[in-house]
Amino acid sequence: MTEPTEPTEPTEPAEPAETAETAEPAETIEGNAHAATSATYAELAAVGPYGVRPGHALITMVEPHPGHEHAYNRWYEDDHFIAGAMAMPWIFAGRRWVATRELQLLRTPENSAVARPVTAGCYLSTYWLTEGRYDEHMKWTVGINQRLNRDGRVHQDRTHVFTAFQDHEATVYRDGAAGPRDFHALDHPYAGLVLEVIDADGPQRRAELLEWLRTRHLPRRLAGSPAAMVTVFRPTPLPGDRMSYVRQVEGVDTRLTLLWFLEDDPCAVWAAHFADREAAVAASGLGRVELVAPFLPTVPGTDRYVDELR
């Protein structure tokens, strides 16, 4: 004999399943998200630093793999220079530079701690970031580069030789108040650029090295030289969630990065003004030169110099 069952409560009628007709369209959801994001832009623009000083820089020297020089140049110039840099918040200037084989062979020292071999890294890109906006920019750049990588918009046939975000320490001018300022430097039509990397003899000596460069050495070297200015930066560590193909920055406690902006072709002035950089710095007893590398500005929209890299 079976046990009597308890009477059951009447059940509520089931809600109708959400259908394509009742669901909120995907484009509406995306539009709402876009509207919210757009409103956030207005809030961000209303607060925080927005000066014109190049308080920070991205300096990146890259070697395209052999046989991929043309493809790399077109990818970087046609896509990455814009989507991976210039379109980002707080980058306000950028310029690309190139080292032909002739310029690569002028580099010193042969046993560089930066470029191995010293001729590695035939393209250089430099960008100015608004002072005080480094943290905000880094959040954006990590996010956009992860997205670009997922979307297959990252050229893999290249090696980062020297890539670092850097904080501005000083700018020394040849002509005092006359001429372009450092915030103009990446827009002014300079004929060349020399990248110089100096390592201090220990973290405690870097401030002393910087002071010597800023107040004594660079003013003397700029006088009568083809360089209109020198900007001095110190590298900062890259975030832990950086792209895997970019190695962590070396020398963050000891290194200084100098950019010499030239009014003449670097080949024409190299012997007279840059060939002795190692000896000149070593004589100070404050540090050693790890790279002196000349570059020419690229010609946007062209493949000029691509066939002169090897």
C-alpha positions in Angstrom: 0.0 0.0 0.0 1.5 3.3 -1.0 1.8 6.3 1.2 -0.6 9.2 0.5 1.2 12.1 -1.1 1.0 15.7 0.0 -1.0 18.1 -2.1 1.2 20.2 -4.2 0.9 24.0 -4.4 -0.2 25.4 -7.7 2.8 26.5 -9.8 3.2 30.0 -11.3 3.1 30.0 -15.1 6.7 30.0 -16.5 8.0 33.2 -17.9 8.3 33.1 -21.7 11.9 32.4 -22.8 13.7 35.5 -24.1 13.6 35.5 -27.9 15.4 37.3 -30.5 12.5 39.7 -30.7 12.5 40.5 -26.9 16.3 40.5 -26.3 18.0 43.8 -26.4 19.8 44.1 -29.7 23.6 43.8 -29.6 24.0 47.1 -31.3 21.9 48.8 -28.6 24.1 47.3 -25.9 27.2 48.4 -27.8 25.8 51.8 -28.3 24.9 52.2 -24.6 28.5 51.2 -23.7 29.9 53.6 -26.2 27.8 56.4 -24.8 29.0 55.7 -21.3 32.6 55.6 -22.5 32.1 58.9 -24.4 30.9 60.6 -21.2 33.9 59.3 -19.4 36.2 61.1 -21.9 34.6 64.4 -20.9 35.2 63.7 -17.2 38.9 62.7 -17.9 39.6 65.8 -19.9 38.3 68.1 -17.1 41.0 67.0 -14.6 44.7 66.3 -14.4 47.8 67.7 -16.1 47.5 68.9 -19.7 50.7 70.9 -20.3 52.9 70.7 -23.3 56.2 69.6 -21.7 57.5 66.2 -22.8 57.5 64.8 -19.3 57.9 61.3 -20.6 59.0 59.5 -23.8 58.7 56.2 -25.5 62.0 55.3 -27.2 62.0 52.1 -29.1 64.7 50.7 -31.4 63.7 47.6 -33.4 65.4 45.2 -35.8 63.1 43.7 -38.5 64.1 40.1 -39.3 66.1 39.6 -42.5 63.8 39.5 -45.5 60.9 41.2 -43.7 62.3 44.8 -43.8 59.7 46.1 -46.3 56.7 44.4 -44.6 57.8 45.7 -41.2 58.2 49.3 -42.5 54.8 49.3 -44.1 53.1 47.7 -41.1 54.7 50.1 -38.6 54.1 53.2 -40.7 50.7 52.4 -42.1 49.1 50.9 -39.0 51.2 50.7 -35.8 52.6 54.2 -35.7 49.0 55.4 -35.6 46.9 52.7 -33.9 49.6 51.6 -31.6 50.9 55.1 -30.6 49.7 58.4 -32.0 46.0 57.6 -31.5 46.5 57.0 -27.8 45.8 59.5 -25.1 48.6 61.8 -24.0 51.1 61.0 -26.8 51.3 64.4 -28.5 54.3 64.0 -30.9 56.1 61.2 -32.7 58.7 60.6 -35.3 60.4 57.6 -36.9 64.1 57.3 -37.7 66.2 54.9 -39.7 69.8 53.7 -39.7 71.2 52.7 -43.1 74.0 50.2 -43.2 76.4 53.1 -43.6 75.1 54.7 -40.3 75.0 51.3 -38.5 78.8 50.9 -39.1 79.5 54.2 -37.4 78.1 53.0 -34.1 80.1 52.5 -31.0 81.2 50.8 -28.7 81.6 47.5 -30.5 80.8 45.6 -27.3 77.6 47.5 -26.5 75.5 46.5 -23.5 72.4 47.8 -25.4 72.7 46.4 -29.0 74.2 43.0 -29.6 75.6 43.2 -32.2 76.0 47.0 -32.1 74.5 47.3 -35.6 71.2 45.7 -34.4 68.2 48.0 -34.5 67.9 49.8 -37.8 64.6 51.6 -36.9 64.0 54.0 -34.1 60.7 55.5 -33.0 60.4 58.4 -30.5 57.3 59.7 -28.9 56.6 62.5 -26.4 54.0 62.0 -23.6 52.4 64.8 -21.6 54.1 65.3 -18.2 52.2 63.7 -15.4 50.1 61.4 -17.6 52.4 58.3 -17.6 50.2 56.1 -15.5 47.1 56.8 -17.5 48.9 56.3 -20.8 50.3 52.9 -19.6 46.9 51.5 -18.8 45.7 52.5 -22.3 48.8 51.2 -24.1 48.8 47.8 -22.5 45.1 47.4 -23.2 45.3 48.5 -26.9 48.4 46.4 -27.6 46.7 43.3 -26.2 43.7 44.0 -28.4 45.9 44.6 -31.5 47.7 41.3 -30.8 44.4 39.4 -30.5 43.3 41.0 -33.8 46.4 39.9 -35.7 47.6 43.5 -36.1 51.1 42.9 -34.6 54.0 42.2 -36.9 55.9 39.3 -35.3 59.0 39.3 -37.5 61.0 41.8 -35.5 63.1 42.0 -32.4 63.0 44.8 -29.8 66.6 45.8 -29.2 66.0 48.8 -26.9 62.5 49.7 -25.9 61.7 51.7 -22.8 59.3 54.4 -21.5 61.5 57.1 -20.0 61.1 60.1 -17.7 62.4 63.5 -18.9 65.4 64.8 -16.8 66.8 67.7 -18.8 67.0 69.5 -22.1 70.1 71.5 -23.0 69.9 74.0 -25.9 72.8 75.2 -28.1 71.2 78.6 -28.8 69.6 79.4 -25.5 66.0 80.8 -25.9 66.3 81.0 -29.7 65.0 78.2 -31.9 62.6 75.2 -31.4 61.9 73.9 -27.9 62.0 70.3 -26.9 58.2 70.0 -27.3 58.8 71.0 -31.0 61.6 68.5 -31.6 59.7 65.6 -33.1 57.8 68.0 -35.5 60.7 70.2 -36.5 62.4 68.9 -39.7 65.8 67.9 -38.2 68.2 66.3 -40.5 69.2 63.6 -38.1 69.3 62.2 -34.6 71.9 60.5 -32.5 70.8 58.1 -29.7 73.3 57.9 -26.9 73.0 55.6 -23.9 75.2 56.1 -20.9 75.4 54.0 -17.8 76.6 55.6 -14.5 79.1 53.8 -12.3 76.3 52.7 -9.9 72.9 54.0 -8.8 74.4 56.6 -6.5 76.5 58.2 -9.3 73.6 58.8 -11.8 72.5 62.1 -10.2 76.1 63.2 -10.3 76.4 62.1 -13.9 73.2 64.0 -14.9 74.4 67.2 -13.2 77.8 67.0 -15.0 76.0 66.5 -18.3 73.4 69.2 -17.8 75.6 72.0 -16.4 79.1 71.3 -17.8 79.6 68.8 -20.5 76.6 69.2 -22.8 76.7 73.0 -23.0 80.4 72.8 -24.0 79.7 70.1 -26.6 76.7 71.9 -28.1 78.5 75.2 -28.6 79.3 75.4 -32.4 78.0 71.9 -33.0 75.4 70.7 -35.6 73.1 69.7 -32.7 70.4 72.2 -31.7 69.5 70.5 -28.5 70.0 67.4 -26.4 67.2 65.8 -24.4 68.1 63.6 -21.4 65.8 60.8 -20.1 66.0 58.0 -17.6 64.3 54.7 -18.3 61.4 53.4 -16.2 60.4 49.7 -15.7 57.8 48.3 -18.0 54.6 46.9 -16.4 54.3 43.2 -15.6 51.4 42.8 -18.1 53.5 44.2 -21.0 53.5 42.2 -24.3 55.7 39.1 -24.0 57.9 40.0 -27.0 59.2 43.2 -25.2 61.8 42.4 -22.6 62.0 44.2 -19.3 64.0 47.4 -19.2 67.6 47.2 -18.1 69.6 49.8 -16.2 66.6 51.6 -14.6 68.8 52.7 -11.7 72.0 53.6 -13.6 71.1 54.6 -17.2 70.6 57.9 -19.0 69.3 58.2 -22.6 70.3 61.2 -24.7 68.8 62.3 -27.9 70.9 64.7 -30.0 68.8 66.6 -32.6 70.9 67.4 -35.6 70.6 70.1 -38.3 73.1 68.3 -40.6 73.3 64.8 -42.0 74.9 62.7 -39.3 77.4 61.1 -41.8 78.8 64.6 -42.6 79.4 65.5 -38.9 80.2 62.2 -37.3 84.0 62.3 -37.2 84.2 65.8 -35.9 81.5 65.7 -33.2 80.6 62.2 -32.2 83.4 59.7 -32.8 85.0 60.5 -29.4 81.9 60.1 -27.2 83.2 57.0 -25.3 86.5 58.8 -24.4 84.8 62.1 -23.5 82.4 60.4 -21.0 85.0 58.0 -19.6 87.3 60.9 -18.8 84.7 62.2 -16.3 85.0 59.1 -14.2 81.2 59.1 -13.8 80.1 56.5 -16.3 80.6 54.7 -19.6 78.9 55.0 -23.0 77.0 51.9 -24.0 75.7 53.1 -27.4 76.1 56.0 -29.8 73.9 55.5 -32.9 73.1 57.9 -35.7 69.8 58.0 -37.6 68.1 59.8 -40.4 64.4 60.7 -40.3 62.2 58.4 -42.4 60.1 59.8 -45.2 56.4 59.1 -44.3 54.5 57.2 -46.9 57.5 55.8 -48.6 60.0 52.9 -48.4 63.0 55.1 -48.7 66.1 53.6 -47.2 64.6 50.1 -46.9 67.0 48.8 -49.6 69.9 50.4 -47.7 69.6 48.5 -44.4 71.8 45.5 -45.2 
